[in-house]
Amino acid sequence: MDINEWPDVGDFVVCTVKDVVDFGAYTTLEEYGGKEGFIHISEIKAGWVKYVRDYVREGQKIVCKVLKVDTGRRHIDLSLKDVNEHQKRAKIQDWKNEQKAAKWLQFVEEETKIKDEEL
């Protein structure tokens, strides 16, 4: 994916939790060149959350919904509570399929010596 590309509001994205703080969690968006997103404590789960670490931990892969994108500030607001199990499974499967396809293209590129742009 293009490094200058940003997700759209309402998209589901695969994230890796980078840092958990008292008021939320900072994440890295896997599909968007490692752009950083933030999940506020109010978007972790429905209801009251006392400790964010009870729901997410550093290094964990999660699926979030994009709530707001501010390209000027390079800021992405995310929600974990707005993703149901079906949406989570579907997004993870799509992401895994994209990973496999990229790996296959890499193998073909290495074997045929054809550059990625030409493929």
C-alpha positions as CSV (number, residue, x, y, z in Angstrom):
1,M,0.0,0.0,0.0
2,D,1.1,3.5,-0.8
3,I,2.9,5.1,2.2
4,N,1.0,8.4,1.6
5,E,-2.4,6.7,1.7
6,W,-4.7,7.2,4.6
7,P,-7.6,5.1,5.8
8,D,-11.2,6.3,5.3
9,V,-13.6,7.0,8.1
10,G,-15.5,3.8,8.8
11,D,-12.8,1.5,7.5
12,F,-11.7,-1.5,9.6
13,V,-7.9,-1.7,10.1
14,V,-5.5,-4.2,11.5
15,C,-3.4,-2.6,14.3
16,T,-0.6,-3.5,16.6
17,V,-0.8,-2.0,20.1
18,K,2.4,0.0,20.6
19,D,1.9,1.7,23.9
20,V,-0.8,1.5,26.6
21,V,-1.4,4.5,28.7
22,D,-4.0,5.4,31.4
23,F,-6.3,7.2,29.0
24,G,-6.0,4.9,25.9
25,A,-3.7,3.0,23.6
26,Y,-1.4,4.0,20.8
27,T,-1.3,1.7,17.8
28,T,0.5,1.2,14.5
29,L,-1.7,0.6,11.5
30,E,-0.3,-2.5,9.7
31,E,-1.8,-1.7,6.3
32,Y,-0.9,2.0,6.1
33,G,2.9,2.1,6.3
34,G,3.0,2.0,10.1
35,K,0.9,5.2,10.6
36,E,0.0,5.8,14.2
37,G,-3.5,5.7,15.6
38,F,-5.0,6.2,19.0
39,I,-7.8,4.5,20.8
40,H,-9.3,6.6,23.6
41,I,-10.3,4.8,26.8
42,S,-14.0,5.5,26.0
43,E,-13.6,3.6,22.7
44,I,-12.0,0.5,24.3
45,K,-15.3,-1.2,25.2
46,A,-18.9,-0.3,25.9
47,G,-19.3,0.6,29.6
48,W,-16.8,1.8,32.1
49,V,-13.2,0.9,31.7
50,K,-10.9,1.3,34.8
51,Y,-7.7,-0.2,33.4
52,V,-7.0,-0.1,29.7
53,R,-4.5,-2.9,30.2
54,D,-7.3,-5.3,31.1
55,Y,-8.4,-5.1,27.4
56,V,-5.3,-4.5,25.3
57,R,-1.6,-5.1,25.8
58,E,1.6,-4.1,23.9
59,G,2.3,-6.2,20.9
60,Q,-1.3,-7.4,20.5
61,K,-2.8,-7.4,17.0
62,I,-6.3,-6.0,17.0
63,V,-9.0,-4.8,14.5
64,C,-10.3,-1.3,15.0
65,K,-12.7,1.0,13.2
66,V,-11.5,4.4,12.0
67,L,-13.5,7.2,13.6
68,K,-11.6,10.3,12.4
69,V,-8.6,11.0,10.2
70,D,-6.7,14.3,10.4
71,T,-4.0,14.2,7.7
72,G,-2.7,17.7,8.7
73,R,-1.9,16.6,12.2
74,R,-1.1,13.0,11.0
75,H,-3.6,11.7,13.6
76,I,-6.1,8.8,13.4
77,D,-8.8,8.2,16.0
78,L,-9.8,4.5,16.4
79,S,-12.5,2.5,18.1
80,L,-12.2,-1.1,19.4
81,K,-15.7,-1.2,20.8
82,D,-17.4,-0.6,17.4
83,V,-16.0,-3.9,15.9
84,N,-18.0,-7.1,16.3
85,E,-16.6,-10.6,16.1
86,H,-17.8,-11.2,12.5
87,Q,-16.2,-7.9,11.3
88,K,-13.0,-8.8,13.2
89,R,-12.7,-12.3,11.7
90,A,-13.5,-11.0,8.2
91,K,-10.8,-8.3,8.4
92,I,-8.2,-10.6,9.8
93,Q,-8.8,-13.1,7.0
94,D,-8.6,-10.4,4.4
95,W,-5.3,-9.1,5.9
96,K,-3.8,-12.6,6.0
97,N,-4.8,-13.2,2.4
98,E,-3.1,-9.9,1.4
99,Q,0.0,-11.0,3.3
100,K,0.1,-14.3,1.4
101,A,-0.4,-12.6,-1.9
102,A,2.4,-10.2,-1.3
103,K,4.7,-13.1,-0.3
104,W,3.8,-15.0,-3.5
105,L,4.6,-12.0,-5.6
106,Q,7.9,-11.7,-3.8
107,F,8.7,-15.3,-4.6
108,V,7.8,-14.7,-8.3
109,E,9.9,-11.5,-8.4
110,E,12.9,-13.4,-7.0
111,E,12.6,-16.3,-9.4
112,T,11.9,-14.4,-12.6
113,K,14.1,-11.4,-11.8
114,I,11.2,-9.1,-12.8
115,K,10.8,-6.0,-10.8
116,D,7.8,-5.4,-8.6
117,E,6.5,-2.5,-10.8
118,E,6.5,-4.7,-13.9
119,L,4.6,-7.5,-12.2
